[in-house]
């Protein structure tokens, strides 16, 4: 199957899996079925992630770091996020596609934030947007505009400067209670999903048990309704020590580096491309370019005396 062709309507093709929607994720919570989620930022990766059966794909603002090389998530722009969301959406057939709204795109007037969110739905094909922090009025406005919302509490990377770094949150009883209250308020405001990042397991477990909407954990323990990781963390492609909650399932960095080194060596030793990997002229064309020796004009040799 080529990169640009999806399985068609052949009678031998397996039946497509049902499209994942926000109500479908809520039903998974009710049935106690864990939700799998992963970030993705481009067409090819998203095809593989979707075909692997992941339920939710987040076009995360983490692309600022793992794709664009910034130190944190703050630098990525709306246009850059739209660009990557479009690429992901073209690849995905089953998973729910959620787009992170980047820093600055929803921190001013609510009307401006709703306008930016509309762009992610209308121009990029996202099926929900994710915003960080206890922004109840904004969640309510987005919900009224028919835009599904994924909320995000705990360690919120866009608040890295206020938090003084990437630190575990809600480590006191008072902070845990505030997080719990904020979670309930976001659900009541219309959020359809809640990401809990960098919080103690016990806090996440309590919130998950109390909320009617699904929770997705990252560094929040195993009791959430689902889990999410950054794709590049999963495959050892972040060039940095992993966080405590990261499990590396493969070493794509070594695989890619070794493959590229092998290619370079083959080029340097003229082992690539081989004759079998080369195109050839038809016989008639070869003869036209290189006539037989008998067809060449004879050169008279002068014998020296």
C-alpha positions as a LaTeX table, in Angstrom:
\begin{tabular}{lrrr}
\hline
Residue & $x$ (\AA) & $y$ (\AA) & $z$ (\AA) \\
\hline
Unk1 & 0.00 & 0.00 & 0.00 \\
Unk2 & 1.46 & 3.34 & $-1.00$ \\
Unk3 & 1.83 & 6.16 & 1.45 \\
Unk4 & $-0.94$ & 8.22 & $-0.15$ \\
Unk5 & $-3.58$ & 5.51 & $-0.60$ \\
Unk6 & $-5.89$ & 4.37 & 2.13 \\
Unk7 & $-7.60$ & 0.98 & 2.01 \\
Unk8 & $-10.50$ & 1.29 & $-0.40$ \\
Unk9 & $-13.84$ & $-0.39$ & $-0.79$ \\
Unk10 & $-12.52$ & $-3.83$ & $-1.67$ \\
Unk11 & $-14.71$ & $-6.64$ & $-0.43$ \\
Unk12 & $-11.59$ & $-8.29$ & 1.01 \\
Unk13 & $-10.67$ & $-5.25$ & 3.12 \\
Unk14 & $-11.51$ & $-5.44$ & 6.82 \\
Unk15 & $-14.48$ & $-3.40$ & 7.96 \\
Unk16 & $-13.38$ & 0.05 & 9.17 \\
Unk17 & $-13.45$ & 0.63 & 12.90 \\
Unk18 & $-16.03$ & 3.12 & 14.20 \\
Unk19 & $-14.86$ & 6.74 & 14.31 \\
Unk20 & $-13.88$ & 7.87 & 17.81 \\
Unk21 & $-15.87$ & 10.87 & 19.03 \\
Unk22 & $-16.16$ & 12.75 & 22.30 \\
Unk23 & $-19.38$ & 10.89 & 23.19 \\
Unk24 & $-17.62$ & 7.61 & 22.36 \\
Unk25 & $-14.86$ & 8.43 & 24.85 \\
Unk26 & $-17.46$ & 9.23 & 27.48 \\
Unk27 & $-19.04$ & 5.85 & 26.81 \\
Unk28 & $-15.64$ & 4.17 & 27.20 \\
Unk29 & $-15.40$ & 5.70 & 30.67 \\
Unk30 & $-18.85$ & 4.43 & 31.57 \\
Unk31 & $-17.87$ & 0.94 & 30.43 \\
Unk32 & $-14.51$ & 1.04 & 32.17 \\
Unk33 & $-12.54$ & 0.75 & 28.93 \\
Unk34 & $-9.13$ & 2.48 & 29.10 \\
Unk35 & $-8.54$ & 5.26 & 26.56 \\
Unk36 & $-5.23$ & 5.34 & 24.69 \\
Unk37 & $-3.89$ & 8.71 & 23.55 \\
Unk38 & $-0.66$ & 9.87 & 21.94 \\
Unk39 & 0.71 & 13.07 & 20.45 \\
Unk40 & 1.50 & 13.25 & 16.75 \\
Unk41 & 2.56 & 16.07 & 14.47 \\
Unk42 & 2.80 & 14.89 & 10.84 \\
Unk43 & 1.08 & 12.79 & 8.20 \\
Unk44 & 3.22 & 9.64 & 8.17 \\
Unk45 & 3.47 & 9.30 & 11.94 \\
Unk46 & $-0.24$ & 9.95 & 12.37 \\
Unk47 & $-1.11$ & 7.23 & 9.88 \\
Unk48 & 0.91 & 4.73 & 11.85 \\
Unk49 & $-0.53$ & 5.89 & 15.17 \\
Unk50 & $-4.08$ & 5.74 & 13.85 \\
Unk51 & $-3.59$ & 2.33 & 12.26 \\
Unk52 & $-2.22$ & 1.06 & 15.58 \\
Unk53 & $-5.62$ & 1.75 & 17.12 \\
Unk54 & $-4.88$ & 4.77 & 19.33 \\
Unk55 & $-8.16$ & 6.39 & 20.40 \\
Unk56 & $-7.09$ & 10.04 & 20.62 \\
Unk57 & $-4.35$ & 11.90 & 18.77 \\
Unk58 & $-3.26$ & 15.22 & 20.23 \\
Unk59 & $-1.47$ & 17.67 & 17.97 \\
Unk60 & 0.36 & 18.98 & 20.99 \\
Unk61 & 2.13 & 22.29 & 21.37 \\
Unk62 & 4.98 & 20.03 & 22.49 \\
Unk63 & 5.89 & 20.12 & 18.80 \\
Unk64 & 7.62 & 23.39 & 19.68 \\
Unk65 & 10.23 & 21.30 & 21.50 \\
Unk66 & 10.32 & 17.89 & 19.82 \\
Unk67 & 9.77 & 19.04 & 16.22 \\
Unk68 & 10.90 & 22.68 & 16.07 \\
Unk69 & 13.69 & 22.55 & 18.66 \\
Unk70 & 12.53 & 25.27 & 21.07 \\
Unk71 & 13.31 & 25.13 & 24.79 \\
Unk72 & 9.63 & 25.11 & 25.80 \\
Unk73 & 6.15 & 25.20 & 24.30 \\
Unk74 & 5.68 & 28.97 & 24.44 \\
Unk75 & 7.21 & 29.87 & 21.08 \\
Unk76 & 4.93 & 27.90 & 18.76 \\
Unk77 & 2.39 & 30.00 & 16.85 \\
Unk78 & $-1.22$ & 29.50 & 15.80 \\
Unk79 & $-0.19$ & 29.22 & 12.15 \\
Unk80 & 2.39 & 26.56 & 12.97 \\
Unk81 & $-0.15$ & 24.60 & 15.00 \\
Unk82 & $-2.69$ & 24.88 & 12.17 \\
Unk83 & $-0.10$ & 23.66 & 9.68 \\
Unk84 & 0.66 & 20.52 & 11.69 \\
Unk85 & $-2.97$ & 19.87 & 12.57 \\
Unk86 & $-3.89$ & 19.85 & 8.87 \\
Unk87 & $-1.17$ & 17.29 & 8.18 \\
Unk88 & $-2.36$ & 15.04 & 11.00 \\
Unk89 & $-6.01$ & 15.32 & 10.03 \\
Unk90 & $-5.26$ & 14.17 & 6.47 \\
Unk91 & $-3.82$ & 10.95 & 7.86 \\
Unk92 & $-6.36$ & 10.00 & 10.49 \\
Unk93 & $-9.47$ & 7.94 & 9.85 \\
Unk94 & $-10.46$ & 6.59 & 13.28 \\
Unk95 & $-8.87$ & 8.47 & 16.18 \\
Unk96 & $-10.28$ & 11.69 & 17.62 \\
Unk97 & $-8.01$ & 14.56 & 16.53 \\
Unk98 & $-7.47$ & 17.22 & 19.21 \\
Unk99 & $-5.44$ & 20.37 & 18.64 \\
Unk100 & $-3.56$ & 22.22 & 21.36 \\
Unk101 & $-4.27$ & 25.93 & 21.36 \\
Unk102 & $-0.84$ & 27.54 & 21.75 \\
Unk103 & 0.24 & 30.10 & 24.30 \\
Unk104 & $-1.27$ & 33.51 & 23.57 \\
Unk105 & $-4.11$ & 32.21 & 21.42 \\
Unk106 & $-6.68$ & 32.14 & 24.26 \\
Unk107 & $-5.19$ & 34.35 & 26.95 \\
Unk108 & $-6.89$ & 37.60 & 25.91 \\
Unk109 & $-10.50$ & 38.39 & 25.11 \\
Unk110 & $-12.80$ & 35.38 & 25.06 \\
Unk111 & $-14.14$ & 36.42 & 21.65 \\
Unk112 & $-10.60$ & 36.30 & 20.23 \\
Unk113 & $-10.01$ & 32.90 & 21.81 \\
Unk114 & $-13.22$ & 31.51 & 20.31 \\
Unk115 & $-12.20$ & 32.91 & 16.93 \\
Unk116 & $-8.85$ & 31.12 & 17.14 \\
Unk117 & $-10.55$ & 27.89 & 18.19 \\
Unk118 & $-12.90$ & 28.15 & 15.21 \\
Unk119 & $-9.85$ & 28.22 & 12.94 \\
Unk120 & $-8.64$ & 24.90 & 14.33 \\
Unk121 & $-12.02$ & 23.31 & 13.66 \\
Unk122 & $-12.82$ & 25.00 & 10.33 \\
Unk123 & $-9.40$ & 25.36 & 8.69 \\
Unk124 & $-7.43$ & 22.46 & 10.15 \\
Unk125 & $-10.12$ & 19.83 & 10.71 \\
Unk126 & $-9.58$ & 19.36 & 14.44 \\
Unk127 & $-12.44$ & 17.70 & 16.27 \\
Unk128 & $-11.71$ & 19.34 & 19.61 \\
Unk129 & $-9.32$ & 21.88 & 21.08 \\
Unk130 & $-7.28$ & 21.66 & 24.26 \\
Unk131 & $-6.68$ & 24.59 & 26.61 \\
Unk132 & $-4.68$ & 24.77 & 29.82 \\
Unk133 & $-5.79$ & 26.03 & 33.19 \\
Unk134 & $-9.07$ & 26.63 & 35.05 \\
Unk135 & $-10.61$ & 28.87 & 32.38 \\
Unk136 & $-14.27$ & 28.24 & 33.12 \\
Unk137 & $-15.74$ & 31.16 & 31.17 \\
Unk138 & $-13.74$ & 30.27 & 28.09 \\
Unk139 & $-14.75$ & 26.60 & 28.27 \\
Unk140 & $-18.36$ & 27.70 & 28.55 \\
Unk141 & $-18.02$ & 30.03 & 25.54 \\
Unk142 & $-16.36$ & 27.36 & 23.43 \\
Unk143 & $-19.04$ & 24.85 & 24.33 \\
Unk144 & $-21.74$ & 27.34 & 23.38 \\
Unk145 & $-19.94$ & 27.76 & 20.04 \\
Unk146 & $-20.25$ & 23.98 & 19.48 \\
Unk147 & $-16.51$ & 23.45 & 19.90 \\
Unk148 & $-15.59$ & 20.37 & 21.98 \\
Unk149 & $-13.09$ & 21.19 & 24.71 \\
Unk150 & $-10.34$ & 19.15 & 26.34 \\
Unk151 & $-9.28$ & 20.83 & 29.57 \\
Unk152 & $-5.83$ & 20.47 & 31.14 \\
Unk153 & $-4.91$ & 20.85 & 34.81 \\
Unk154 & $-1.97$ & 20.09 & 37.06 \\
Unk155 & 1.39 & 20.68 & 35.47 \\
Unk156 & 0.48 & 23.01 & 32.62 \\
Unk157 & 3.58 & 23.54 & 30.43 \\
Unk158 & 2.44 & 26.95 & 29.17 \\
Unk159 & 2.72 & 28.14 & 32.79 \\
Unk160 & 6.34 & 27.01 & 33.10 \\
Unk161 & 7.62 & 30.44 & 34.12 \\
Unk162 & 4.98 & 30.93 & 36.80 \\
Unk163 & 5.55 & 27.43 & 38.16 \\
Unk164 & 9.32 & 27.87 & 38.16 \\
Unk165 & 9.88 & 24.80 & 35.98 \\
Unk166 & 8.22 & 21.48 & 35.32 \\
Unk167 & 7.23 & 20.47 & 38.84 \\
Unk168 & 4.69 & 18.02 & 40.21 \\
Unk169 & 1.55 & 19.90 & 41.27 \\
Unk170 & $-1.12$ & 19.43 & 43.99 \\
Unk171 & 1.29 & 18.00 & 46.56 \\
Unk172 & $-0.47$ & 19.51 & 49.57 \\
Unk173 & $-3.99$ & 18.88 & 50.81 \\
Unk174 & $-5.03$ & 22.45 & 50.02 \\
Unk175 & $-3.60$ & 22.31 & 46.48 \\
Unk176 & $-5.18$ & 18.92 & 45.87 \\
Unk177 & $-8.56$ & 20.23 & 46.98 \\
Unk178 & $-8.23$ & 23.25 & 44.68 \\
Unk179 & $-7.39$ & 20.97 & 41.76 \\
Unk180 & $-10.42$ & 18.84 & 42.58 \\
Unk181 & $-12.71$ & 21.89 & 42.67 \\
Unk182 & $-11.29$ & 23.20 & 39.40 \\
Unk183 & $-11.83$ & 19.82 & 37.76 \\
Unk184 & $-15.50$ & 19.78 & 38.74 \\
Unk185 & $-15.96$ & 23.37 & 37.60 \\
Unk186 & $-14.44$ & 22.64 & 34.19 \\
Unk187 & $-16.71$ & 19.65 & 33.71 \\
Unk188 & $-19.72$ & 21.73 & 34.71 \\
Unk189 & $-18.62$ & 24.46 & 32.27 \\
Unk190 & $-18.75$ & 22.01 & 29.38 \\
Unk191 & $-15.33$ & 20.37 & 29.07 \\
Unk192 & $-15.71$ & 16.92 & 27.57 \\
Unk193 & $-12.36$ & 15.56 & 28.66 \\
Unk194 & $-9.74$ & 16.45 & 31.25 \\
Unk195 & $-5.98$ & 15.95 & 31.00 \\
Unk196 & $-4.27$ & 15.62 & 34.39 \\
Unk197 & $-0.52$ & 16.11 & 34.19 \\
Unk198 & 2.13 & 15.81 & 36.85 \\
Unk199 & $-0.10$ & 15.22 & 39.87 \\
Unk200 & 0.03 & 12.57 & 42.61 \\
Unk201 & $-1.70$ & 9.32 & 41.80 \\
Unk202 & $-4.07$ & 9.62 & 44.76 \\
Unk203 & $-5.32$ & 13.03 & 43.63 \\
Unk204 & $-5.89$ & 11.89 & 40.06 \\
Unk205 & $-7.67$ & 8.76 & 41.25 \\
Unk206 & $-10.11$ & 10.76 & 43.38 \\
Unk207 & $-10.87$ & 13.22 & 40.59 \\
Unk208 & $-11.33$ & 10.40 & 38.08 \\
Unk209 & $-13.77$ & 8.61 & 40.37 \\
Unk210 & $-15.82$ & 11.75 & 40.96 \\
Unk211 & $-16.05$ & 13.18 & 37.43 \\
Unk212 & $-18.52$ & 12.01 & 34.81 \\
Unk213 & $-16.15$ & 13.05 & 32.02 \\
Unk214 & $-13.04$ & 10.98 & 31.17 \\
Unk215 & $-9.64$ & 11.88 & 32.57 \\
Unk216 & $-6.43$ & 11.34 & 30.60 \\
Unk217 & $-3.29$ & 11.08 & 32.67 \\
Unk218 & 0.32 & 11.92 & 31.95 \\
Unk219 & 2.43 & 11.53 & 35.03 \\
Unk220 & $-0.79$ & 11.12 & 37.04 \\
Unk221 & $-0.75$ & 7.41 & 37.81 \\
Unk222 & $-2.69$ & 4.43 & 36.42 \\
Unk223 & $-6.13$ & 5.26 & 37.81 \\
Unk224 & $-7.12$ & 7.80 & 35.16 \\
Unk225 & $-9.57$ & 6.75 & 32.46 \\
Unk226 & $-6.79$ & 6.92 & 29.86 \\
Unk227 & $-3.14$ & 7.71 & 29.33 \\
Unk228 & $-1.20$ & 9.94 & 26.94 \\
Unk229 & 2.49 & 10.23 & 26.12 \\
Unk230 & 4.51 & 12.39 & 23.75 \\
Unk231 & 5.29 & 10.30 & 20.67 \\
Unk232 & 8.97 & 11.21 & 20.71 \\
Unk233 & 9.30 & 10.21 & 24.38 \\
Unk234 & 7.80 & 6.82 & 23.59 \\
Unk235 & 10.52 & 6.16 & 21.00 \\
Unk236 & 13.59 & 7.82 & 22.57 \\
Unk237 & 13.68 & 10.73 & 20.14 \\
Unk238 & 13.85 & 13.64 & 22.57 \\
Unk239 & 17.65 & 13.70 & 23.15 \\
Unk240 & 17.14 & 14.16 & 26.89 \\
Unk241 & 16.68 & 11.98 & 29.96 \\
Unk242 & 13.05 & 10.85 & 30.20 \\
Unk243 & 10.66 & 12.02 & 32.89 \\
Unk244 & 9.78 & 9.55 & 35.63 \\
Unk245 & 6.43 & 8.73 & 34.03 \\
Unk246 & 7.83 & 7.99 & 30.55 \\
Unk247 & 8.19 & 4.41 & 29.40 \\
Unk248 & 10.28 & 3.98 & 26.27 \\
Unk249 & 8.84 & 1.24 & 24.09 \\
Unk250 & 11.51 & 1.37 & 21.37 \\
Unk251 & 14.77 & 3.10 & 20.50 \\
Unk252 & 13.95 & 4.78 & 17.22 \\
Unk253 & 16.87 & 7.17 & 17.66 \\
Unk254 & 19.39 & 4.33 & 17.41 \\
Unk255 & 17.47 & 2.68 & 14.58 \\
Unk256 & 17.41 & 5.86 & 12.50 \\
Unk257 & 21.01 & 6.82 & 13.31 \\
Unk258 & 22.31 & 3.37 & 12.39 \\
Unk259 & 20.33 & 3.31 & 9.15 \\
Unk260 & 21.62 & 6.75 & 8.12 \\
Unk261 & 25.22 & 5.83 & 8.99 \\
Unk262 & 24.91 & 2.65 & 6.92 \\
Unk263 & 23.56 & 4.66 & 3.99 \\
Unk264 & 26.43 & 7.17 & 4.25 \\
Unk265 & 29.00 & 4.36 & 4.29 \\
Unk266 & 27.44 & 2.73 & 1.23 \\
Unk267 & 27.55 & 6.02 & $-0.65$ \\
Unk268 & 31.19 & 6.64 & 0.32 \\
Unk269 & 32.18 & 3.11 & $-0.80$ \\
Unk270 & 30.07 & 3.33 & $-3.98$ \\
Unk271 & 27.99 & 0.40 & $-2.74$ \\
Unk272 & 24.81 & 2.38 & $-3.31$ \\
Unk273 & 23.13 & 2.44 & $-5.70$ \\
Unk274 & 23.82 & $-0.95$ & $-7.26$ \\
Unk275 & 23.23 & $-1.86$ & $-10.88$ \\
Unk276 & 19.94 & $-3.47$ & $-9.85$ \\
Unk277 & 18.86 & $-0.18$ & $-8.26$ \\
Unk278 & 19.62 & 1.76 & $-11.44$ \\
Unk279 & 17.52 & 2.42 & $-14.53$ \\
Unk280 & 18.82 & 1.29 & $-17.95$ \\
Unk281 & 18.27 & 2.37 & $-21.52$ \\
Unk282 & 16.54 & $-0.01$ & $-23.94$ \\
Unk283 & 18.94 & $-1.89$ & $-26.19$ \\
Unk284 & 18.15 & 0.27 & $-29.24$ \\
Unk285 & 18.85 & 3.46 & $-27.33$ \\
Unk286 & 22.11 & 2.08 & $-25.98$ \\
Unk287 & 23.26 & 1.23 & $-29.50$ \\
Unk288 & 22.36 & 4.70 & $-30.70$ \\
Unk289 & 24.46 & 6.25 & $-27.98$ \\
Unk290 & 27.34 & 3.75 & $-28.29$ \\
Unk291 & 27.58 & 2.37 & $-31.87$ \\
Unk292 & 29.32 & $-0.94$ & $-32.48$ \\
Unk293 & 33.02 & $-0.73$ & $-33.10$ \\
Unk294 & 32.46 & $-1.89$ & $-36.70$ \\
Unk295 & 30.34 & 1.14 & $-37.34$ \\
Unk296 & 33.03 & 3.54 & $-36.19$ \\
Unk297 & 35.26 & 5.20 & $-38.82$ \\
Unk298 & 38.60 & 3.47 & $-39.03$ \\
Unk299 & 41.68 & 5.38 & $-38.01$ \\
Unk300 & 44.66 & 4.90 & $-40.32$ \\
Unk301 & 47.75 & 4.06 & $-38.40$ \\
Unk302 & 51.05 & 5.43 & $-39.67$ \\
Unk303 & 53.95 & 3.07 & $-39.28$ \\
Unk304 & 57.14 & 4.77 & $-38.26$ \\
Unk305 & 60.29 & 3.72 & $-40.12$ \\
\hline
\end{tabular}
